[in-house]
Amino acid sequence: MTPASSQTVADESVPEASLDIPGGGQLLAKPSDPNVRKATAIVNGEIITGTEVDERLSLIILANDGQLPPEEVARFRSQILTNLIDEALQIQEAAANEIEVTDAEVTQYFERVAEQNFKRSVADTDKYLTSKGSSIATLKRQIKAELAWNRLLSRNVRPFINVSDDEVNAIMERINLTKGTTEYRLGEIYLSATSENQEQVFANAKKILEQIQQGGSFTAYARQFSEASTAAVGGDLGWVRIEQLPQSLATAASQMSENEIVAVPAPGGISLLLLIDKRQVATTDPRDSVLSLKQLAISFPAGTTEAKAGEAVARFNSETQKIRGCGTADDTAKILGADVVNRDGIKVRDLPGPLQQIMLDLPIGQSTPPYGSMEDGIRVFVLCGRDAPDATTQESFDQVMSRIEDDRINKRARLYLRDLRRDAIIEYN
């Protein structure tokens, strides 16, 4: 969705006048063809159009709930163009190495994206994105680049990454020694910097930090701005321990609160670090308990006053607190005219913060207090079952080895892409 254009308000003090168009004139130049899209850049002969940039920008605006400050638009357009150039280079390099990503593979991957991210069928996602000024074509291009690049790295980089058993065993020994200490789930937006552009990069990082703190999507910014390979998954680093991080990041993570985001100097640049969650190493966490729930929900019609909503909430709370077992929840829902949904396999940690401790203390068969808002409606959750987590969360030998390999591949991938940029012929319009 593009920002709404400003409307000119007529000045009533200015008299109306007819247009002065001479009858015998003629067009002195050909009008621009609306079907011809001007290129924004040409990468080794491949054209990247302004339309492609606009469609990708619309995805960013969607991810930010339709809100993007005007001063951010130009910076986003510049970064999107950089991303599209990188995608072109990745696809071209894969093709040069006879690596093919078929349309069928891209479509299959996109079907999962449509279901997971948009909760729609492919056809409905197409209509939805088109209505917001984007298209499935721009998402498919991004998917194709990711698949092509991953396959290229699997062929040209991964086979040359060596991790010895001794390295893995040493890390696992340290894990055993640190059992019970804190482990962090972090998100990162990494921006590389040199001595020449460090001031500009740090200023850019500060602006991104401010936008996220004001409600911008960390995941969306990570996908578009982060130079780490984790950009493809919204910057999610997964679970790490302090000793696995560079010193500056380790110090910051140990002092952060959940959902806090900070800017931290990092090797070769700067990182915006988000603390998503914490847990104890190689110990069980009650928040990993798996729940079986029944949800009862009601919504408020447009125009409902706060007083009326308050009455509805009070009645909803009164009736749902009488529930004794999931078997009686459907009858209560009929009394209230509420929608009922079964939700199984939900981890406590995946629930909103206010509900987590309630779910850990709630007896089986009883309901939570009402939760929600005027805009989203209110709901209660009836606890039908709660399964305790596994006895340990310690990584296996193979998991540790895979993590070390991935870290080294990511470093090589950044160098690989840097070399592709240096050798590319790029014309800007």
MIZAZA-327002 format. One line per field, with one value per residue (C-alpha): x, y, z; residue number from 1. Coordinates in Angstrom, 1 decimal, decimal comma, padded with zeros to 4 digits. Each point is the difference from the previous one (the first is absolute). Example, Ala and Ser with C-alpha at 12.3 -4.5 7.8 and 13.67 -1.06 7.14 Angstrom:
BEGIN
X = (012,3; 001,4)
Y = (-004,5; 003,4)
Z = (007,8; -000,7)
seq = (1; 2)
This chain:
BEGIN
X = (000,0; 001,6; -000,4; -003,1; 000,7; -000,8; -003,1; 000,0; -002,7; -001,6; 000,5; -003,4; 001,6; 001,4; -002,6; -000,7; 001,3; -000,3; 003,0; 001,8; 000,7; 000,6; -002,1; 002,6; 002,9; 001,7; 002,0; 003,6; 001,3; -001,3; -001,8; 001,7; -001,2; -001,5; 000,9; 003,7; 001,7; 003,1; 003,0; 001,3; 003,2; 001,5; 002,0; 002,3; -002,7; -003,0; -002,5; -001,4; -003,0; -001,5; -003,2; 002,0; 001,3; -003,5; -001,5; 002,7; -000,5; -003,7; 000,9; 002,0; -002,9; -002,3; 002,4; -000,1; -003,8; -000,3; 002,1; 003,3; 001,2; 000,6; 003,6; 000,5; -001,4; 003,0; 002,5; -002,1; -000,1; 003,8; 000,4; -002,5; 001,8; 003,2; -001,8; -001,4; 003,5; 001,4; -002,9; 000,8; 003,7; -000,9; -002,3; 002,5; 002,9; -002,1; -000,9; 003,6; 000,7; -002,8; -002,2; -003,7; -003,0; -003,1; -003,3; -001,7; 002,4; -000,5; -003,8; 000,1; 002,0; -002,3; -003,1; 001,5; 000,8; -003,6; -001,4; 002,4; 000,4; -003,2; -002,4; -001,4; 000,0; 002,3; -002,8; -001,3; 003,6; 000,5; -003,2; 001,0; 003,5; -001,3; -002,5; 002,9; 002,2; 002,2; -000,1; 000,9; 002,7; 002,2; -000,3; 000,8; 003,1; 001,2; -000,7; 001,8; 003,1; 000,0; -000,3; 002,6; 002,5; -000,5; 000,7; 003,0; 001,4; -000,7; 002,1; 002,8; 000,4; -001,4; 002,3; 003,1; -001,2; 001,7; -001,0; 001,9; -001,5; 002,4; -001,5; -003,5; 001,0; 001,7; -003,2; -002,2; 002,3; -000,3; -003,8; 000,0; 002,1; -002,4; -003,2; -002,5; 001,4; -002,0; -000,6; -001,3; -002,2; 001,1; -001,0; 002,7; 000,2; 003,6; 001,4; 003,6; 002,1; 003,4; 002,1; -001,2; -003,8; -000,2; -001,6; -002,7; -000,7; -000,3; -002,4; -002,1; 000,0; -001,2; -002,9; -001,0; 000,2; -002,3; -002,6; -000,1; -000,3; -003,0; -001,7; 001,7; 000,3; 003,5; -000,5; -000,8; 003,0; 002,3; -001,1; 000,7; 003,0; 002,0; 003,1; 000,1; -001,4; -002,6; -001,8; -002,0; -001,5; -000,6; 003,3; -000,7; 003,3; -001,8; 001,2; 003,6; 002,2; 002,0; 003,3; -001,1; -000,3; 002,6; 000,8; -002,0; -003,1; 000,5; 000,2; -003,1; -002,1; 000,8; -001,4; -003,1; -003,6; -002,4; -001,2; 002,7; 002,0; 003,4; 002,7; 003,3; 003,4; 000,8; 003,0; 000,1; -003,1; -002,9; -002,8; -003,5; -000,7; -003,4; -000,5; -002,9; 000,2; 002,2; 000,2; 002,4; 002,6; -000,7; -002,9; -003,7; -002,0; -003,7; -000,8; 000,9; -003,1; -002,4; -003,6; -003,3; -002,5; -003,5; -000,5; -003,3; -000,2; -002,4; 000,4; -001,5; -002,2; 001,2; -001,2; -000,1; 000,6; 002,4; -002,8; -001,8; 003,3; 000,7; -003,4; 000,7; 003,5; -001,5; -002,6; 002,6; 002,2; -002,8; -001,2; 003,4; 001,2; -002,8; 001,6; 001,1; 001,8; 000,3; -003,1; -002,2; 001,7; -002,2; -003,2; 001,4; 000,9; -003,6; -001,3; 002,4; -000,2; 003,7; 002,2; 001,9; 003,3; 002,2; 003,7; 002,4; 003,8; 000,4; 003,1; -000,4; 002,9; -001,9; -002,9; -000,1; 002,0; -003,1; -001,3; 003,1; 000,1; -003,8; 000,3; 002,7; -002,2; -003,4; -001,7; -001,0; -003,6; -000,2; 000,2; 002,2; -001,3; -001,2; 002,8; -000,2; -001,0; -002,9; 001,5; 000,9; -002,8; 000,4; 000,7; 000,6; 002,1; -001,3; 002,9; -000,7; 003,5; 003,6; 003,0; 003,2; 003,1; 002,7; 002,6; 002,8; 000,6; 003,7; 001,1; 001,2; 003,4; -001,5; -001,8; 003,1; 002,0; -002,7; -000,1; 003,8; -000,2; -002,8; 001,9; 003,1; -002,2; -001,6; 003,4; 001,1; -003,3; 000,5; 003,4; -001,4; -002,7; 002,5; 002,1; -003,0; -000,8; 003,5; 000,0; -003,5; -000,8; -002,8; -001,5; -002,3; -002,7)
Y = (000,0; 003,2; 003,2; 002,0; 003,0; 003,4; 001,7; 003,6; 002,1; 002,6; 003,6; 001,7; 003,4; -000,9; 000,4; -002,9; 000,4; -002,2; -001,8; 002,0; -002,8; 001,1; -001,9; -000,3; -001,3; -003,4; -002,3; 000,9; -003,2; -003,6; -000,8; -002,5; -003,5; -001,2; -003,6; 000,9; -000,3; 002,0; -001,9; 000,9; -002,0; -002,4; -002,9; -001,8; 000,8; -001,0; 002,8; 000,9; 002,2; 002,7; -002,1; -002,8; 002,4; 001,4; -003,5; -001,0; 003,2; -000,8; -003,2; 001,9; 002,4; -003,0; -001,5; 003,4; -000,1; 002,5; 002,6; 001,3; 003,5; 002,0; 000,6; -003,8; -000,6; 001,3; -001,9; -003,2; 000,4; 000,3; -003,1; -002,0; 000,9; -001,3; -003,2; -000,5; 000,4; -002,6; -002,4; 000,5; -000,8; -003,1; -001,3; 000,8; -001,7; -003,1; -000,2; 000,4; -003,1; -001,9; 000,1; 000,2; 001,0; -000,9; 001,9; -003,0; 000,0; 003,8; -000,5; -002,8; 002,1; 003,0; -002,1; -000,6; 003,7; 001,0; -002,4; 000,9; 003,7; 001,1; -002,8; 000,0; -002,2; 000,9; 001,5; 002,1; 001,0; 001,2; 002,2; 001,3; 001,0; 001,6; 002,1; 001,2; 001,0; -003,0; -003,4; -003,6; 000,4; 002,1; -002,7; -002,7; 001,8; 000,2; -003,7; -000,9; 002,0; -001,7; -003,5; 000,6; 001,6; -002,8; -002,7; 001,9; 000,2; -003,7; -000,8; 002,6; 000,8; -002,7; -002,8; 002,0; 000,8; -002,3; -000,5; -002,6; -002,3; 001,5; 003,5; -001,3; -002,0; 003,0; 002,1; -002,8; -000,2; 003,7; -000,4; -002,6; 002,2; 002,9; -002,1; 002,2; 003,3; 002,3; -000,6; 002,8; 000,1; 003,0; 001,9; 001,9; 002,6; 000,1; 003,0; -000,2; 003,1; 001,2; 002,9; 002,0; -000,5; -000,8; 003,3; -000,4; -003,6; 000,8; 002,8; -002,4; -002,5; 002,7; 000,8; -003,7; -000,4; 003,0; -001,3; -003,4; 001,5; 002,0; -003,2; -001,0; -003,6; -001,4; -002,9; 002,2; 002,3; -003,1; -001,5; 003,2; 001,5; -002,8; -001,2; -003,2; -003,2; -000,1; 002,9; -002,7; -001,1; 003,6; 000,2; -002,9; -001,3; -002,8; -001,0; 000,9; 000,2; 003,0; -001,7; -000,6; 003,8; 002,7; 001,8; 003,2; -002,0; -002,3; 003,0; 001,6; -003,2; -000,7; 003,4; 000,1; -000,5; -002,1; 001,8; 002,7; 001,1; 001,7; 001,1; -001,7; 000,3; -003,3; -001,5; 001,8; 002,2; 000,4; -002,2; 000,8; -002,7; -001,1; -002,2; -002,3; -002,3; -001,7; -003,5; -002,1; -002,2; -003,8; 000,4; -000,2; 003,2; -000,1; 002,3; -002,8; -001,9; -000,8; 000,9; -001,2; 002,9; 000,9; 003,6; 001,9; 003,4; 002,8; 003,3; 003,4; 001,4; 003,4; 002,9; -002,0; 002,4; -000,7; -000,3; -002,6; -001,8; 000,0; -001,6; -002,7; -000,7; -000,3; -002,5; -001,9; -000,3; -001,1; -002,7; -001,4; -000,2; -002,5; -002,4; -003,3; -002,0; 000,4; -002,2; 002,9; 002,8; -000,5; 000,4; 003,2; 001,3; -000,5; 002,0; 002,9; -000,3; -000,5; -001,7; -003,1; -001,2; -002,9; 000,8; -002,9; -000,1; 003,6; 000,6; 002,3; 002,2; 000,7; 001,6; 003,8; 000,8; 000,7; -003,5; -002,0; -000,2; -000,3; -003,1; -001,6; 000,5; -000,7; -003,3; -002,3; 000,7; 003,6; 003,2; 003,0; 003,6; 001,7; 001,3; 002,3; 003,5; 002,0; -000,3; -003,7; -001,3; -002,0; -003,6; -002,5; -003,2; -003,2; -002,2; -003,6; -001,4; 001,0; -002,3; 000,7; 000,6; -002,5; -000,5; 001,7; 002,6; -000,7; 000,0; -003,2; -000,6; 000,4; 003,2; 001,6; -001,0; 001,4; 003,3; 000,5; -000,9; 002,5; 002,8; -000,6; -000,3; 003,3; 001,7; -001,5; 001,0; 003,6; 000,0; -001,9; 002,6; 002,8; -001,3; -000,3; 003,6; 001,1; -001,9; 001,0; 002,6; 002,1; 003,0; 002,3; 002,1)
Z = (000,0; -001,1; 002,2; -000,8; -002,2; 001,3; -001,3; -001,1; 001,7; -002,2; 001,0; -000,2; -000,4; -003,4; -002,8; -002,4; -003,5; -003,1; -001,4; -002,8; -002,5; -003,6; -002,5; -002,7; 002,1; -000,2; 002,3; -000,3; 001,6; 000,3; 003,2; 002,3; -000,5; 003,3; -000,9; -000,1; 003,4; 000,5; 001,4; 003,4; -000,6; -002,5; 001,6; -002,5; -002,6; 002,1; 000,6; 003,4; -000,4; 002,3; 000,1; 001,7; 002,6; 000,6; 000,4; 002,5; 001,9; 000,3; 001,7; 002,6; 000,6; 000,5; 002,5; 001,9; 000,2; -002,8; 001,8; -001,3; 000,6; -003,2; 000,9; 000,2; -003,5; -001,9; 002,1; -000,4; -003,7; -000,1; 002,1; -002,0; -003,2; 001,6; 001,0; -003,5; -001,4; 002,4; -001,0; -003,6; 000,6; 002,1; -002,7; -002,8; 001,9; 000,6; -003,7; -000,9; 002,2; -001,8; 003,1; -001,0; 002,1; -001,8; 000,0; 001,6; 002,9; 000,6; -000,2; 002,5; 002,4; -000,5; 000,9; 003,4; 000,4; -001,0; 002,6; 002,8; -000,5; -001,5; 001,1; -003,5; -003,1; -002,9; -002,0; 003,0; 000,8; -003,5; 000,2; 003,4; -001,0; -003,2; 002,0; 002,1; -002,9; 000,0; -001,8; 000,5; -002,7; 002,3; 002,8; -002,5; -001,1; 003,6; 000,5; -003,2; 001,1; 003,4; -001,4; -002,7; 002,5; 002,5; -002,6; -001,3; 003,5; 000,5; -003,1; 000,1; 003,7; 002,3; -001,3; 000,9; 003,6; 002,5; 003,6; 002,0; 002,6; 002,5; -000,5; 000,5; 003,1; 001,5; -000,4; 001,4; 003,0; 000,6; -000,3; 002,7; 002,2; -000,5; 000,7; 001,7; -001,3; -002,2; -003,8; -002,2; -003,1; -002,0; -003,1; -001,9; -002,7; -001,1; -002,0; -001,2; 000,1; -001,1; 001,3; -003,0; 000,5; 003,7; 001,0; -002,7; 000,9; 003,7; -000,7; -002,1; 002,8; 002,4; -002,3; -000,3; 003,7; 000,6; -002,5; 001,6; 003,5; -001,4; -001,1; -003,3; -000,8; 001,1; -002,4; -003,0; 000,7; 000,4; -003,3; -001,9; 001,8; 001,8; -001,8; 002,0; -001,5; 002,7; -001,9; -001,8; 003,4; 001,3; 001,8; 002,4; 001,4; 002,0; 003,5; 000,8; 003,1; 001,0; -000,8; -003,6; -000,6; -000,8; 003,3; -000,8; -000,8; 003,0; 002,3; -001,4; 000,0; 003,7; 001,0; -002,2; 000,9; -002,1; -003,2; 000,5; -003,1; 000,1; -002,5; 000,7; -001,8; -001,6; -001,8; -003,4; 000,6; 002,4; 001,2; 001,1; 002,6; 001,1; 003,1; -000,9; 003,0; 002,7; 001,4; 002,1; -001,8; 000,0; 002,5; -000,4; -000,3; 001,1; -002,9; -002,4; 001,3; -002,9; 000,5; -001,4; 000,1; -001,0; -000,9; 000,4; -001,7; -000,6; -001,9; 000,3; -002,8; -001,4; 002,1; 003,3; 002,9; 002,7; 002,5; -002,1; -000,6; 003,8; 000,6; -002,6; 001,5; 003,5; -001,2; -002,1; 003,0; 002,3; -002,3; -001,0; 003,6; 000,6; -002,5; 001,6; -002,7; -003,7; -000,5; 001,3; -002,0; -003,1; 002,1; 001,5; -003,5; -001,2; 003,0; -000,9; -003,8; 000,0; -002,7; 001,1; -001,3; 001,2; 000,2; 000,7; 000,1; 001,3; 002,1; 003,0; -001,2; -003,2; 001,8; 000,8; 003,1; 002,3; -000,7; 000,5; 003,8; 000,1; -002,2; 002,2; 003,2; -001,5; 001,0; -002,8; -001,2; 001,1; -002,0; -000,1; 000,7; -003,2; -002,2; -003,0; -001,1; -001,4; -003,5; 000,1; 002,2; 003,2; 000,6; 002,8; -000,2; 001,7; 001,0; -001,2; 000,5; 000,9; -000,8; 001,7; -002,1; -000,7; 002,7; -001,9; -002,7; -000,5; -003,6; -001,6; -001,6; -003,5; 001,0; 001,3; -003,1; -002,2; 001,9; -000,4; -003,7; -000,6; 001,7; -002,2; -003,1; 000,8; 000,2; -003,3; -001,6; 000,9; -001,7; -003,0; -000,5; 000,5; -002,8; -002,3; 000,6; -000,8; -003,3; -001,1; -002,7; 001,5; -001,8; 002,0; -001,6)
seq = (1; 2; 3; 4; 5; 6; 7; 8; 9; 10; 11; 12; 13; 14; 15; 16; 17; 18; 19; 20; 21; 22; 23; 24; 25; 26; 27; 28; 29; 30; 31; 32; 33; 34; 35; 36; 37; 38; 39; 40; 41; 42; 43; 44; 45; 46; 47; 48; 49; 50; 51; 52; 53; 54; 55; 56; 57; 58; 59; 60; 61; 62; 63; 64; 65; 66; 67; 68; 69; 70; 71; 72; 73; 74; 75; 76; 77; 78; 79; 80; 81; 82; 83; 84; 85; 86; 87; 88; 89; 90; 91; 92; 93; 94; 95; 96; 97; 98; 99; 100; 101; 102; 103; 104; 105; 106; 107; 108; 109; 110; 111; 112; 113; 114; 115; 116; 117; 118; 119; 120; 121; 122; 123; 124; 125; 126; 127; 128; 129; 130; 131; 132; 133; 134; 135; 136; 137; 138; 139; 140; 141; 142; 143; 144; 145; 146; 147; 148; 149; 150; 151; 152; 153; 154; 155; 156; 157; 158; 159; 160; 161; 162; 163; 164; 165; 166; 167; 168; 169; 170; 171; 172; 173; 174; 175; 176; 177; 178; 179; 180; 181; 182; 183; 184; 185; 186; 187; 188; 189; 190; 191; 192; 193; 194; 195; 196; 197; 198; 199; 200; 201; 202; 203; 204; 205; 206; 207; 208; 209; 210; 211; 212; 213; 214; 215; 216; 217; 218; 219; 220; 221; 222; 223; 224; 225; 226; 227; 228; 229; 230; 231; 232; 233; 234; 235; 236; 237; 238; 239; 240; 241; 242; 243; 244; 245; 246; 247; 248; 249; 250; 251; 252; 253; 254; 255; 256; 257; 258; 259; 260; 261; 262; 263; 264; 265; 266; 267; 268; 269; 270; 271; 272; 273; 274; 275; 276; 277; 278; 279; 280; 281; 282; 283; 284; 285; 286; 287; 288; 289; 290; 291; 292; 293; 294; 295; 296; 297; 298; 299; 300; 301; 302; 303; 304; 305; 306; 307; 308; 309; 310; 311; 312; 313; 314; 315; 316; 317; 318; 319; 320; 321; 322; 323; 324; 325; 326; 327; 328; 329; 330; 331; 332; 333; 334; 335; 336; 337; 338; 339; 340; 341; 342; 343; 344; 345; 346; 347; 348; 349; 350; 351; 352; 353; 354; 355; 356; 357; 358; 359; 360; 361; 362; 363; 364; 365; 366; 367; 368; 369; 370; 371; 372; 373; 374; 375; 376; 377; 378; 379; 380; 381; 382; 383; 384; 385; 386; 387; 388; 389; 390; 391; 392; 393; 394; 395; 396; 397; 398; 399; 400; 401; 402; 403; 404; 405; 406; 407; 408; 409; 410; 411; 412; 413; 414; 415; 416; 417; 418; 419; 420; 421; 422; 423; 424; 425; 426; 427; 428; 429)
